[in-house]
Amino acid sequence: MVSGGGWVVINGEEMKLPSATDYEYPNADQEVVVGQRFIVEHTGDIAESYPGQGIAKSVKVLPDVKPKEVGLSEFEAAKNELS
């Protein structure tokens, strides 16, 4: 989820409750698009609530991955699922 003031990062496997962190980050909706993979560098502590809460210092958007056997890239597949 991306909004003007931040986003929620969810990392999970199988049917377990995923770990999630809600980051405060100015202009998040201008730098990150739903479905993109990215690395977050945070500043300060992460609150131990669910989801965790923190402040992002910087974001590095990772390259999109498109396996040869599949017609869509990861970004395209995520965008289709979430729209």
N, C-alpha and C positions, 0 to 999 in steps of 0.2 A: 504494500500500500504506500503510495507516495502522495504527500500533500505539501502545501506551501511551506510548512514549518518543519517537516521531517518525514520519516518513513518507518515502516516496520520491516525488519529483516527476519525471515523465518528459515531455519535450517532443520530439516527433519528427515527421518528414515522410516519406512514402513508405516505402521499405524500408531506408532508411539506419539505421545504429545510432543510436538516440535519445540525446540528452543526458539525463543523469539526475543528481539530487543527493539524497543521503540526509541529511535534516535531523534534528537532535536538537531536540525541542520538548516540554516537559512538557505532559501532558494533551492530546496531539494527537488521541487517539481521542475526546475529548469536544468538540473544536472543529471538526474536519474529518471529512467523510464521504467514502468512496471515491466517485469520480465528480464531486465538486464541483470547480469551477474556483476558484483562489485565487491571491493574490499573496503571496510570502514576502519579508519584510525580514530579512536575516541580519545577524549580528554576527560580526566577526572574518573570518578568511580561509576560503576554500573549498578543501579538499584537492583536489589534481589527480588523484586516483585515479579509477577507474570503479566504481561511481558516485562522483561528487564527494561530499565529506562536509563538513557545516557545522552551525552552530547557528542556529536561527531565533530572531529577536528578536520578531517579530510576524507575524500572518497576517490577511489581509483576504479574506474569502470573497466571491467575485463573484456577481452575480445569475445565476440560471439562465436559459438562453436556450431559447425554444420557437418555432421558425419556424412560420409559419402553414400551410405546405404539409406539415408533418410532424406525425404524431400524438403523438410523444414529445418531451419536452424533452431537452437534452444530458445532464442529470443522470440522467433516467429511462433513456435509451438506454445510458449507461455502466454504470449499476447492473444493467441486464438482461444486458449483455455479460459483466460480471465476476462475476455470481452463478451 
